[in-house]
Amino acid sequence: MVEFSKYVRRVPSGDIEIVTYSYHWADAQGNLIRRWDNAPHFPGLPNFPHHVHDGATNTVLPGVTIDIFAVLNEIR
């Protein structure tokens, strides 16, 4: 199962800016495999606020800005 959300806004220049994102990957029983997001709740990690929740190890790792296509490639 993959769920994702992205909140964007148009800035005065007319460009689209990503405000928040979350890509959640779980198995058939709903157990977290991995989640990529930029919620600002791990300020001590490098590349804050981007981070990855690893369900296998129950840890949070530094992340990078990612899009749905990169997530789907990783899942594949």
DSSP file (Angstrom, degrees, kcal/mol; ACC not computed):
  #  RESIDUE AA STRUCTURE BP1 BP2  ACC     N-H-->O    O-->H-N    N-H-->O    O-->H-N    TCO  KAPPA ALPHA  PHI   PSI    X-CA   Y-CA   Z-CA
    1    1 A M              0   0    0      0, 0.0    25,-2.6     0, 0.0     2,-0.4   0.000 360.0 360.0 360.0 135.4    0.0    0.0    0.0
    2    2 A V  E     +A   25   0A   0     23,-0.2     2,-0.4     2,-0.0    23,-0.2  -0.994 360.0 177.5-128.2 126.4    1.3    3.5   -0.9
    3    3 A E  E     +A   24   0A   0     21,-2.6    21,-3.5    -2,-0.4     2,-0.3  -0.969   8.0 176.9-122.3 142.6   -0.4    6.6    0.4
    4    4 A F  E     -A   23   0A   0     -2,-0.4     2,-0.3    19,-0.2    19,-0.2  -0.997  12.9-174.6-145.7 154.0    0.9   10.1   -0.4
    5    5 A S  E     -A   22   0A   0     17,-2.4    17,-2.2    -2,-0.3     2,-0.4  -0.993   2.2-176.7-142.7 148.1    0.0   13.7    0.2
    6    6 A K  E     -A   21   0A   0     -2,-0.3     2,-0.5    15,-0.2    15,-0.2  -0.974   9.8-159.7-146.5 129.2    1.6   16.9   -1.0
    7    7 A Y  E     +A   20   0A   0     13,-2.7    12,-3.0    -2,-0.4    13,-1.4  -0.955  21.9 173.1-110.8 123.9    0.6   20.4   -0.1
    8    8 A V  E     -A   18   0A   0     -2,-0.5     2,-0.3    10,-0.2    10,-0.2  -0.838  13.6-164.4-125.9 162.6    1.8   23.1   -2.6
    9    9 A R  E     -A   17   0A   0      8,-2.1     8,-3.2    -2,-0.3     2,-0.5  -0.990  25.2-115.9-144.7 154.0    1.3   26.8   -3.1
   10   10 A R  E     -A   16   0A   0     -2,-0.3     6,-0.2     6,-0.2     5,-0.1  -0.788  31.9-148.3 -89.3 128.1    1.9   29.2   -5.8
   11   11 A V    >   -     0   0    0      4,-2.6     3,-3.1    -2,-0.5     4,-0.0  -0.508  33.4 -94.2 -92.4 165.1    4.5   31.9   -4.9
   12   12 A P  T 3  S+     0   0    0      0, 0.0    -1,-0.1     0, 0.0    -2,-0.0   0.778 124.4  60.8 -52.8 -29.6    4.4   35.5   -6.2
   13   13 A S  T 3  S-     0   0    0      1,-0.1     3,-0.1     2,-0.1    -3,-0.0   0.643 118.9-110.9 -71.4 -11.8    6.8   34.6   -9.0
   14   14 A G  S <  S+     0   0    0     -3,-3.1    -1,-0.1     1,-0.4     2,-0.0   0.272  76.7 130.0  98.2 -10.3    4.2   32.1  -10.3
   15   15 A D        -     0   0    0     -5,-0.1    -4,-2.6     1,-0.1     2,-0.5  -0.316  61.3-115.9 -72.5 160.4    6.3   29.0   -9.4
   16   16 A I  E     -A   10   0A   0     -6,-0.2     2,-0.4    -3,-0.1    -6,-0.2  -0.870  28.5-161.5 -98.7 128.4    4.9   26.1   -7.4
   17   17 A E  E     -A    9   0A   0     -8,-3.2    -8,-2.1    -2,-0.5     2,-0.6  -0.931  16.5-130.6-112.7 132.0    6.5   25.6   -4.0
   18   18 A I  E     +A    8   0A   0     -2,-0.4   -10,-0.2   -10,-0.2     3,-0.1  -0.717  26.8 176.2 -80.5 122.3    6.2   22.3   -2.1
   19   19 A V  E     -     0   0A   0    -12,-3.0     2,-0.3    -2,-0.6   -11,-0.2   0.909  64.8  -5.8 -91.4 -56.8    5.1   23.1    1.5
   20   20 A T  E     -A    7   0A   0    -13,-1.4   -13,-2.7    19,-0.0    -1,-0.4  -0.972  62.1-179.0-138.3 154.1    4.7   19.6    3.0
   21   21 A Y  E     -A    6   0A   0     -2,-0.3    17,-1.4   -15,-0.2     2,-0.3  -0.989   5.5-177.1-148.2 155.1    4.9   16.0    1.6
   22   22 A S  E     -AB   5  37A   0    -17,-2.2   -17,-2.4    -2,-0.3     2,-0.5  -0.917   4.7-173.1-154.1 128.0    4.5   12.5    2.9
   23   23 A Y  E     -AB   4  36A   0     13,-2.6    13,-2.2    -2,-0.3     2,-0.5  -0.980  13.6-168.7-122.7 115.9    4.9    9.2    1.1
   24   24 A H  E     -AB   3  35A   0    -21,-3.5   -21,-2.6    -2,-0.5     2,-0.5  -0.924   5.5-172.3-115.1 122.1    3.8    6.2    3.2
   25   25 A W  E     +AB   2  34A   0      9,-2.8     8,-3.0    -2,-0.5     9,-1.7  -0.963  14.6 165.6-116.7 123.9    4.6    2.6    2.2
   26   26 A A  E     - B   0  32A   0    -25,-2.6     6,-0.2    -2,-0.5     2,-0.0  -0.913  32.8-111.9-134.8 160.4    3.1   -0.2    4.2
   27   27 A D    >   -     0   0    0      4,-2.2     3,-2.1    -2,-0.3     6,-0.1  -0.200  49.8 -84.0 -81.9-178.2    2.6   -4.0    3.7
   28   28 A A  T 3  S+     0   0    0      1,-0.3    -1,-0.1     2,-0.1    -2,-0.0   0.734 130.4  53.4 -62.4 -23.1   -0.7   -5.7    3.3
   29   29 A Q  T 3  S-     0   0    0      2,-0.1    -1,-0.3     0, 0.0    -2,-0.0   0.415 121.3-105.6 -91.5   1.7   -1.3   -5.8    7.1
   30   30 A G    <   +     0   0    0     -3,-2.1     2,-0.3     1,-0.3    -2,-0.1   0.544  69.0 149.2  88.4   7.2   -0.7   -2.0    7.4
   31   31 A N        -     0   0    0      1,-0.1    -4,-2.2     2,-0.0    -1,-0.3  -0.596  53.4-108.2 -77.7 132.8    2.8   -2.3    8.9
   32   32 A L  E     +B   26   0A   0     -2,-0.3    -6,-0.3    -6,-0.2     3,-0.1  -0.358  39.5 170.6 -61.1 129.4    5.1    0.6    8.0
   33   33 A I  E    S-     0   0A   0     -8,-3.0    22,-2.0     1,-0.4    23,-0.7   0.766  70.4 -24.7 -98.0 -52.2    7.9   -0.3    5.6
   34   34 A R  E     -BC  25  54A   0     -9,-1.7    -9,-2.8    20,-0.2     2,-0.4  -0.971  52.8-166.1-160.7 146.0    9.1    3.2    4.9
   35   35 A R  E     -BC  24  53A   0     18,-1.8    18,-3.3    -2,-0.3     2,-0.5  -0.987   5.7-162.8-138.5 129.8    7.8    6.8    5.1
   36   36 A W  E     +BC  23  52A   0    -13,-2.2   -13,-2.6    -2,-0.4     2,-0.3  -0.926  29.5 141.0-106.7 130.2    9.4    9.9    3.6
   37   37 A D  E     -BC  22  51A   0     14,-2.2    14,-2.3    -2,-0.5   -15,-0.2  -0.979  50.0-136.2-159.4 173.9    8.3   13.3    4.8
   38   38 A N        +     0   0    0    -17,-1.4    12,-0.1    -2,-0.3   -16,-0.1  -0.011  46.1 145.2-127.0  29.2    9.3   16.8    5.8
   39   39 A A        -     0   0    0    -18,-0.2     2,-2.0     1,-0.1     3,-0.4  -0.509  57.6-121.1 -63.9 136.2    7.3   17.3    9.0
   40   40 A P  S    S+     0   0    0      0, 0.0    -1,-0.1     0, 0.0    10,-0.1  -0.238  80.1 109.4 -82.5  53.3    9.5   19.5   11.2
   41   41 A H        +     0   0    0     -2,-2.0     3,-0.1     8,-0.2    -2,-0.0   0.308  68.7  55.1-112.2  11.4    9.7   17.1   14.2
   42   42 A F    >   +     0   0    0     -3,-0.4     3,-1.8     7,-0.1    -1,-0.2  -0.490  57.2 161.7-134.1  66.2   13.4   15.9   13.9
   43   43 A P  T 3   +     0   0    0      0, 0.0     5,-0.2     0, 0.0    -1,-0.1   0.678  69.1  63.9 -64.4 -17.3   15.4   19.1   14.0
   44   44 A G  T 3  S+     0   0    0     -3,-0.1    -2,-0.0     2,-0.1    -3,-0.0   0.574  82.0  98.1 -83.2  -8.1   18.7   17.4   15.0
   45   45 A L  S X  S-     0   0    0     -3,-1.8     3,-1.2     1,-0.1     5,-0.1  -0.540  83.9-104.1 -81.5 144.4   18.9   15.3   11.8
   46   46 A P  T 3  S+     0   0    0      0, 0.0    17,-0.5     0, 0.0    -1,-0.1  -0.344 107.4  24.2 -58.8 147.7   21.1   16.4    8.9
   47   47 A N  T >  S-     0   0    0      1,-0.2     3,-1.7    15,-0.1    16,-0.1   0.728 104.6-141.6  65.6  25.3   19.1   17.9    6.0
   48   48 A F  T <  S+     0   0    0     -3,-1.2    -1,-0.2     1,-0.3     3,-0.1  -0.262  74.2  26.7 -49.4 137.2   16.2   18.9    8.3
   49   49 A P  T 3  S+     0   0    0      0, 0.0    -1,-0.3     0, 0.0     2,-0.2  -0.980 103.9  84.5 -96.4   2.7   13.3   18.8    7.8
   50   50 A H    <   +     0   0    0     -3,-1.7    13,-2.0    13,-0.2     2,-0.3  -0.477  57.8 149.0 -71.7 129.9   13.6   15.9    5.2
   51   51 A H  E     -CD  37  62A   0    -14,-2.3   -14,-2.2    11,-0.3     2,-0.4  -0.969  37.8-132.5-156.0 168.1   13.7   12.5    6.8
   52   52 A V  E     -CD  36  61A   0      9,-2.6     9,-3.1    -2,-0.3     2,-0.6  -0.994  10.8-146.2-131.1 129.1   12.8    8.8    6.4
   53   53 A H  E     -CD  35  60A   0    -18,-3.3   -18,-1.8    -2,-0.4     2,-0.7  -0.864  15.6-154.4 -92.8 121.8   11.0    6.5    8.9
   54   54 A D  E  >> -CD  34  59A   0      5,-3.0     4,-1.4    -2,-0.6     5,-1.2  -0.874   7.5-167.4-100.9 111.0   12.4    3.0    8.5
   55   55 A G  T  45S+     0   0    0    -22,-2.0    -1,-0.2    -2,-0.7   -21,-0.1   0.804  83.2  60.0 -67.9 -30.6    9.8    0.5    9.6
   56   56 A A  T  45S+     0   0    0    -23,-0.7    -1,-0.2     1,-0.2   -22,-0.1   0.874 122.4  22.0 -67.2 -37.0   12.2   -2.5    9.7
   57   57 A T  T  45S-     0   0    0     -3,-0.3    -1,-0.2     2,-0.1    -2,-0.2   0.465  98.7-128.5-108.5  -4.4   14.5   -0.9   12.2
   58   58 A N  T  <5 +     0   0    0     -4,-1.4     2,-0.3     1,-0.2    -3,-0.2   0.893  66.6 128.4  55.2  42.3   12.0    1.6   13.8
   59   59 A T  E   < -D   54   0A   0     -5,-1.2    -5,-3.0    -7,-0.0     2,-0.5  -0.796  58.1-129.9-122.2 165.7   14.5    4.4   13.2
   60   60 A V  E     -D   53   0A   0     -2,-0.3    -7,-0.2    -7,-0.2    -9,-0.0  -0.980  27.5-170.2-117.9 129.3   14.4    7.8   11.6
   61   61 A L  E     -D   52   0A   0     -9,-3.1    -9,-2.6    -2,-0.5   -16,-0.1  -0.804  32.1 -91.3-117.7 155.4   17.1    8.7    9.1
   62   62 A P  E     -D   51   0A   0      0, 0.0   -11,-0.3     0, 0.0     2,-0.2  -0.342  51.6-171.9 -59.5 148.3   18.1   11.9    7.3
   63   63 A G        -     0   0    0    -13,-2.0     2,-0.3   -17,-0.5   -13,-0.2  -0.712  17.7-133.7-132.1-176.3   16.3   12.3    4.0
   64   64 A V        -     0   0    0     -2,-0.2   -13,-0.1   -13,-0.1     2,-0.1  -0.888  46.3 -74.7-133.0 164.2   16.3   14.5    0.9
   65   65 A T        +     0   0    0     -2,-0.3     2,-0.3   -15,-0.1   -27,-0.0  -0.444  62.3 179.8 -58.6 132.7   13.5   16.1   -1.0
   66   66 A I        -     0   0    0     -2,-0.1     2,-0.2     4,-0.0    -3,-0.0  -0.952  18.5-147.8-139.1 154.2   11.8   13.3   -2.9
   67   67 A D     >  -     0   0    0     -2,-0.3     4,-2.0     1,-0.0     3,-0.4  -0.731  36.3 -98.4-119.4 173.0    8.9   12.9   -5.3
   68   68 A I  H  > S+     0   0    0     -2,-0.2     4,-2.6     1,-0.2     5,-0.2   0.813 119.8  58.0 -61.5 -31.8    6.4   10.1   -6.0
   69   69 A F  H  > S+     0   0    0      2,-0.2     4,-1.9     1,-0.2    -1,-0.2   0.903 107.3  46.3 -67.8 -40.7    8.4    8.9   -9.0
   70   70 A A  H  > S+     0   0    0     -3,-0.4     4,-2.1     2,-0.2    -2,-0.2   0.887 112.3  51.7 -67.0 -38.4   11.5    8.3   -6.9
   71   71 A V  H  X S+     0   0    0     -4,-2.0     4,-2.4     2,-0.2    -2,-0.2   0.945 110.2  48.0 -61.7 -48.4    9.4    6.6   -4.2
   72   72 A L  H  X S+     0   0    0     -4,-2.6     4,-2.2     1,-0.2    -1,-0.2   0.858 109.8  53.3 -63.1 -34.8    7.9    4.3   -6.8
   73   73 A N  H  < S+     0   0    0     -4,-1.9    -1,-0.2     2,-0.2    -2,-0.2   0.904 109.4  48.5 -64.4 -40.6   11.3    3.4   -8.2
   74   74 A E  H  < S+     0   0    0     -4,-2.1    -2,-0.2     1,-0.2    -1,-0.2   0.905 111.5  49.4 -66.2 -40.4   12.6    2.5   -4.7
   75   75 A I  H  <        0   0    0     -4,-2.4    -1,-0.2     1,-0.3    -2,-0.2   0.903 360.0 360.0 -64.4 -40.5    9.5    0.3   -4.1
   76   76 A R     <        0   0    0     -4,-2.2    -1,-0.3    -5,-0.2    -2,-0.2   0.505 360.0 360.0 -62.1 360.0   10.0   -1.4   -7.4
